[in-house]
Amino acid sequence: MLDQGTADTIDRMTRKYWEQRVTEDGFLRLAAGKEIGHRIADMVDEETTGLIERRLTTRRQRKPGGASMPRSMGDIWVLSSGIYNPINVKAGESDKRGQPNMVSLKKLLRALLLRQIDSYYLLIVKMRLPAPIIVSVYLKDILDYLDHVTFDSGPGQIMLKERQFYEAVEAGTIPPPLTMDEKVSTLFRLLEDADRRLLRNRGRVMDLMRKMRDQFLASTAPGIDQTALNLQ
């Protein structure tokens, strides 16, 4: 995991960079429209990872041929405590509270089980609009905040329960430390519970489709009936 000095450096330089960046005319024009969260996400990712890359010892996860891996767990991997630690950069508006996707649970769990990582950091840049834009930066190991995540086996992604997460962070709540065994067990339990729900839901859908098929085959109604489409 990141040592405290490295974590403080990342937090401090990210905050300083974006507090300046959001005052620039080009950024203010970009932020003036709607759906800023979607439009600045790639910019924040690219510029923040570039900033970290220039200041610290880092790596990118690559394919055997050297090309960038498009679905790497980490946007950037930072050397600290003798290992490279994955950091996932996220951006958004401060007043938005949803359940954004973070990372594939299976990919994260597999890396932990293979002892390739012992942490998974989110570096979140939140911006309060309109101008003057106020920047908030959060750097947290999500494995310390597993009480504030949820998981659905359909999309396969761990999702952050933002309202609970930010309330805990802003209140200065320090979660009780978990051992690696406890972190792995918690993630595995999330996976098992979600897979059971997925199987139940698929069973219900199959039962419904089977019933509709039987009704269709038994029906003598001719032609097409578009009444329920509510076409206007």
C-alpha positions as a Markdown table, in Angstrom:
| # | Residue | x | y | z |
|---|---|---|---|---|
| 1 | Met | 0.0 | 0.0 | 0.0 |
| 2 | Leu | 1.0 | 3.6 | -0.2 |
| 3 | Asp | 3.2 | 5.0 | 2.6 |
| 4 | Gln | 1.8 | 8.1 | 4.2 |
| 5 | Gly | 4.4 | 10.4 | 2.7 |
| 6 | Thr | 3.6 | 9.2 | -0.9 |
| 7 | Ala | -0.2 | 9.4 | -0.2 |
| 8 | Asp | 0.2 | 13.0 | 1.1 |
| 9 | Thr | 2.2 | 14.0 | -1.9 |
| 10 | Ile | -0.4 | 12.7 | -4.4 |
| 11 | Asp | -3.2 | 14.4 | -2.5 |
| 12 | Arg | -1.4 | 17.7 | -2.2 |
| 13 | Met | -0.2 | 18.0 | -5.8 |
| 14 | Thr | -3.5 | 16.8 | -7.2 |
| 15 | Arg | -5.4 | 19.4 | -5.1 |
| 16 | Lys | -2.9 | 22.2 | -6.1 |
| 17 | Tyr | -3.0 | 21.3 | -9.8 |
| 18 | Trp | -6.8 | 21.3 | -10.1 |
| 19 | Glu | -7.4 | 24.3 | -7.9 |
| 20 | Gln | -5.4 | 26.2 | -10.4 |
| 21 | Arg | -6.7 | 24.4 | -13.5 |
| 22 | Val | -10.3 | 25.2 | -12.8 |
| 23 | Thr | -9.6 | 28.9 | -12.9 |
| 24 | Glu | -8.4 | 28.9 | -16.5 |
| 25 | Asp | -10.6 | 30.2 | -19.2 |
| 26 | Gly | -10.5 | 27.0 | -21.3 |
| 27 | Phe | -11.7 | 24.9 | -18.4 |
| 28 | Leu | -14.4 | 27.4 | -17.4 |
| 29 | Arg | -15.8 | 27.3 | -20.9 |
| 30 | Leu | -15.9 | 23.6 | -20.7 |
| 31 | Ala | -17.6 | 23.6 | -17.3 |
| 32 | Ala | -20.3 | 26.1 | -18.4 |
| 33 | Gly | -22.5 | 23.6 | -20.2 |
| 34 | Lys | -24.4 | 20.6 | -19.0 |
| 35 | Glu | -23.2 | 17.1 | -18.1 |
| 36 | Ile | -19.8 | 18.4 | -17.0 |
| 37 | Gly | -19.1 | 15.1 | -15.2 |
| 38 | His | -19.1 | 13.1 | -18.4 |
| 39 | Arg | -17.2 | 15.7 | -20.3 |
| 40 | Ile | -14.4 | 16.3 | -17.9 |
| 41 | Ala | -13.9 | 12.6 | -16.7 |
| 42 | Asp | -11.4 | 11.8 | -19.4 |
| 43 | Met | -9.6 | 15.1 | -19.0 |
| 44 | Val | -9.2 | 14.7 | -15.3 |
| 45 | Asp | -8.0 | 11.1 | -15.7 |
| 46 | Glu | -5.4 | 12.0 | -18.4 |
| 47 | Glu | -4.1 | 15.1 | -16.7 |
| 48 | Thr | -4.0 | 13.7 | -13.2 |
| 49 | Thr | -2.2 | 10.5 | -14.2 |
| 50 | Gly | 0.3 | 12.6 | -16.3 |
| 51 | Leu | 0.9 | 14.8 | -13.2 |
| 52 | Ile | 1.6 | 11.8 | -11.0 |
| 53 | Glu | 3.8 | 10.2 | -13.7 |
| 54 | Arg | 6.0 | 13.3 | -13.8 |
| 55 | Arg | 6.5 | 13.5 | -10.1 |
| 56 | Leu | 6.7 | 9.9 | -8.8 |
| 57 | Thr | 8.0 | 6.5 | -9.9 |
| 58 | Thr | 5.2 | 4.9 | -11.7 |
| 59 | Arg | 4.2 | 2.2 | -14.2 |
| 60 | Arg | 1.3 | 1.5 | -16.6 |
| 61 | Gln | -0.1 | -1.9 | -17.1 |
| 62 | Arg | 0.6 | -3.1 | -20.6 |
| 63 | Lys | -0.1 | -6.0 | -23.0 |
| 64 | Pro | 2.8 | -8.3 | -23.8 |
| 65 | Gly | 3.5 | -6.3 | -27.0 |
| 66 | Gly | 3.8 | -3.1 | -25.0 |
| 67 | Ala | 0.4 | -1.5 | -25.9 |
| 68 | Ser | -1.5 | 0.1 | -23.1 |
| 69 | Met | -4.0 | -2.3 | -21.4 |
| 70 | Pro | -7.4 | -0.6 | -21.9 |
| 71 | Arg | -9.1 | -2.2 | -18.8 |
| 72 | Ser | -6.2 | -2.1 | -16.4 |
| 73 | Met | -7.3 | -1.9 | -12.7 |
| 74 | Gly | -5.2 | 1.1 | -12.2 |
| 75 | Asp | -5.0 | 4.3 | -14.4 |
| 76 | Ile | -1.5 | 4.6 | -12.9 |
| 77 | Trp | 0.5 | 2.3 | -10.7 |
| 78 | Val | 2.7 | 4.1 | -8.1 |
| 79 | Leu | 5.8 | 2.7 | -6.4 |
| 80 | Ser | 5.6 | 2.7 | -2.6 |
| 81 | Ser | 6.4 | 0.3 | 0.2 |
| 82 | Gly | 8.4 | -1.8 | -2.3 |
| 83 | Ile | 5.5 | -2.5 | -4.7 |
| 84 | Tyr | 3.4 | -0.7 | -7.4 |
| 85 | Asn | 0.0 | 0.3 | -6.1 |
| 86 | Pro | -3.0 | 0.7 | -8.5 |
| 87 | Ile | -4.7 | 4.1 | -8.5 |
| 88 | Asn | -8.0 | 4.6 | -10.2 |
| 89 | Val | -8.7 | 8.3 | -11.0 |
| 90 | Lys | -12.4 | 9.4 | -10.9 |
| 91 | Ala | -14.0 | 12.8 | -11.4 |
| 92 | Gly | -17.5 | 14.3 | -10.8 |
| 93 | Glu | -19.6 | 17.0 | -9.4 |
| 94 | Ser | -19.7 | 17.4 | -5.7 |
| 95 | Asp | -23.5 | 17.5 | -5.3 |
| 96 | Lys | -24.0 | 14.3 | -7.3 |
| 97 | Arg | -24.5 | 11.2 | -5.2 |
| 98 | Gly | -25.0 | 7.9 | -7.0 |
| 99 | Gln | -23.4 | 4.5 | -7.3 |
| 100 | Pro | -20.6 | 4.9 | -9.9 |
| 101 | Asn | -18.7 | 1.8 | -11.1 |
| 102 | Met | -15.3 | 1.4 | -9.6 |
| 103 | Val | -13.6 | -1.8 | -10.8 |
| 104 | Ser | -14.4 | -5.4 | -11.7 |
| 105 | Leu | -14.9 | -7.3 | -8.5 |
| 106 | Lys | -13.5 | -10.5 | -10.0 |
| 107 | Lys | -10.4 | -8.7 | -11.4 |
| 108 | Leu | -9.8 | -7.1 | -8.0 |
| 109 | Leu | -10.4 | -10.3 | -6.1 |
| 110 | Arg | -8.2 | -12.3 | -8.4 |
| 111 | Ala | -5.3 | -9.9 | -8.0 |
| 112 | Leu | -5.6 | -10.1 | -4.2 |
| 113 | Leu | -5.8 | -13.9 | -4.3 |
| 114 | Leu | -2.7 | -14.1 | -6.5 |
| 115 | Arg | -1.0 | -11.6 | -4.0 |
| 116 | Gln | -0.3 | -9.1 | -6.8 |
| 117 | Ile | -1.7 | -6.2 | -4.8 |
| 118 | Asp | -2.6 | -5.4 | -1.2 |
| 119 | Ser | -4.6 | -2.2 | -1.9 |
| 120 | Tyr | -6.8 | -0.5 | -4.4 |
| 121 | Tyr | -6.8 | 3.3 | -4.4 |
| 122 | Leu | -9.5 | 5.7 | -5.6 |
| 123 | Leu | -8.2 | 9.2 | -6.4 |
| 124 | Ile | -11.4 | 11.2 | -6.7 |
| 125 | Val | -11.5 | 14.8 | -7.9 |
| 126 | Lys | -14.9 | 16.4 | -7.1 |
| 127 | Met | -15.9 | 19.9 | -8.3 |
| 128 | Arg | -18.6 | 22.1 | -7.0 |
| 129 | Leu | -20.3 | 24.3 | -9.6 |
| 130 | Pro | -20.9 | 26.9 | -10.8 |
| 131 | Ala | -17.9 | 29.2 | -10.8 |
| 132 | Pro | -16.0 | 29.9 | -8.7 |
| 133 | Ile | -15.4 | 26.1 | -8.8 |
| 134 | Ile | -14.4 | 24.5 | -5.5 |
| 135 | Val | -12.3 | 21.4 | -5.8 |
| 136 | Ser | -12.3 | 18.5 | -3.3 |
| 137 | Val | -9.7 | 15.7 | -3.6 |
| 138 | Tyr | -10.0 | 12.3 | -1.9 |
| 139 | Leu | -7.4 | 9.5 | -2.0 |
| 140 | Lys | -8.7 | 6.4 | -0.3 |
| 141 | Asp | -7.9 | 2.7 | -0.4 |
| 142 | Ile | -11.4 | 1.3 | -1.2 |
| 143 | Leu | -10.5 | -1.9 | 0.6 |
| 144 | Asp | -10.7 | 0.1 | 3.8 |
| 145 | Tyr | -14.3 | 1.2 | 2.9 |
| 146 | Leu | -16.0 | -2.1 | 1.9 |
| 147 | Asp | -19.0 | -1.2 | 4.0 |
| 148 | His | -19.7 | 1.6 | 1.5 |
| 149 | Val | -19.7 | -0.5 | -1.7 |
| 150 | Thr | -22.2 | -2.6 | -3.4 |
| 151 | Phe | -22.0 | -5.2 | -6.2 |
| 152 | Asp | -24.2 | -6.5 | -9.0 |
| 153 | Ser | -23.2 | -9.6 | -10.9 |
| 154 | Gly | -24.9 | -8.3 | -14.0 |
| 155 | Pro | -22.4 | -5.5 | -14.8 |
| 156 | Gly | -19.8 | -7.2 | -12.6 |
| 157 | Gln | -18.5 | -3.9 | -11.2 |
| 158 | Ile | -18.0 | -2.8 | -7.6 |
| 159 | Met | -20.1 | 0.3 | -7.1 |
| 160 | Leu | -19.4 | 3.0 | -4.6 |
| 161 | Lys | -22.3 | 4.1 | -2.4 |
| 162 | Glu | -21.3 | 7.7 | -2.7 |
| 163 | Arg | -23.6 | 9.3 | -0.1 |
| 164 | Gln | -22.4 | 6.9 | 2.7 |
| 165 | Phe | -18.8 | 7.0 | 1.6 |
| 166 | Tyr | -18.5 | 10.8 | 1.5 |
| 167 | Glu | -20.4 | 11.2 | 4.8 |
| 168 | Ala | -18.0 | 8.9 | 6.5 |
| 169 | Val | -14.9 | 10.5 | 4.9 |
| 170 | Glu | -16.0 | 14.1 | 5.6 |
| 171 | Ala | -16.9 | 13.2 | 9.2 |
| 172 | Gly | -13.4 | 11.9 | 9.7 |
| 173 | Thr | -14.7 | 8.4 | 10.4 |
| 174 | Ile | -11.8 | 6.0 | 10.4 |
| 175 | Pro | -12.9 | 2.5 | 9.5 |
| 176 | Pro | -11.6 | -0.3 | 11.7 |
| 177 | Pro | -8.6 | -1.9 | 10.0 |
| 178 | Leu | -9.2 | -5.2 | 8.2 |
| 179 | Thr | -6.7 | -7.9 | 7.7 |
| 180 | Met | -6.0 | -9.1 | 4.1 |
| 181 | Asp | -8.0 | -12.3 | 5.0 |
| 182 | Glu | -10.9 | -10.2 | 6.1 |
| 183 | Lys | -10.8 | -8.0 | 2.9 |
| 184 | Val | -10.7 | -11.1 | 0.7 |
| 185 | Ser | -13.5 | -12.8 | 2.6 |
| 186 | Thr | -15.7 | -9.7 | 2.4 |
| 187 | Leu | -15.2 | -9.4 | -1.4 |
| 188 | Phe | -15.9 | -13.1 | -1.8 |
| 189 | Arg | -19.1 | -12.8 | 0.2 |
| 190 | Leu | -20.2 | -9.9 | -2.0 |
| 191 | Leu | -19.6 | -12.0 | -5.1 |
| 192 | Glu | -21.5 | -15.0 | -3.7 |
| 193 | Asp | -24.5 | -13.0 | -2.6 |
| 194 | Ala | -24.7 | -11.2 | -6.0 |
| 195 | Asp | -24.4 | -14.4 | -7.9 |
| 196 | Arg | -27.3 | -16.0 | -5.9 |
| 197 | Arg | -29.4 | -12.9 | -6.6 |
| 198 | Leu | -28.5 | -13.1 | -10.3 |
| 199 | Leu | -29.5 | -16.8 | -10.5 |
| 200 | Arg | -32.8 | -16.1 | -8.8 |
| 201 | Asn | -33.6 | -13.2 | -11.1 |
| 202 | Arg | -32.7 | -15.2 | -14.2 |
| 203 | Gly | -34.9 | -18.0 | -13.0 |
| 204 | Arg | -37.9 | -15.6 | -12.5 |
| 205 | Val | -37.4 | -14.2 | -16.0 |
| 206 | Met | -37.2 | -17.6 | -17.5 |
| 207 | Asp | -40.4 | -18.7 | -15.8 |
| 208 | Leu | -42.1 | -15.6 | -17.1 |
| 209 | Met | -40.9 | -16.1 | -20.7 |
| 210 | Arg | -41.8 | -19.8 | -20.6 |
| 211 | Lys | -45.4 | -18.8 | -19.5 |
| 212 | Met | -45.6 | -16.2 | -22.2 |
| 213 | Arg | -44.4 | -18.7 | -24.8 |
| 214 | Asp | -47.1 | -21.2 | -23.7 |
| 215 | Gln | -49.8 | -18.5 | -23.9 |
| 216 | Phe | -48.5 | -17.6 | -27.4 |
| 217 | Leu | -48.6 | -21.1 | -28.7 |
| 218 | Ala | -52.1 | -21.7 | -27.2 |
| 219 | Ser | -53.5 | -18.5 | -28.6 |
| 220 | Thr | -55.6 | -18.2 | -31.8 |
| 221 | Ala | -55.5 | -14.4 | -31.9 |
| 222 | Pro | -54.7 | -13.3 | -35.4 |
| 223 | Gly | -52.4 | -10.5 | -36.6 |
| 224 | Ile | -50.4 | -7.9 | -34.6 |
| 225 | Asp | -51.7 | -6.0 | -31.6 |
| 226 | Gln | -49.7 | -2.8 | -30.8 |
| 227 | Thr | -52.1 | -1.4 | -28.2 |
| 228 | Ala | -49.7 | -1.9 | -25.3 |
| 229 | Leu | -46.9 | 0.0 | -27.1 |
| 230 | Asn | -48.6 | 3.3 | -26.4 |
| 231 | Leu | -47.3 | 4.7 | -29.7 |
| 232 | Gln | -48.1 | 8.4 | -30.1 |
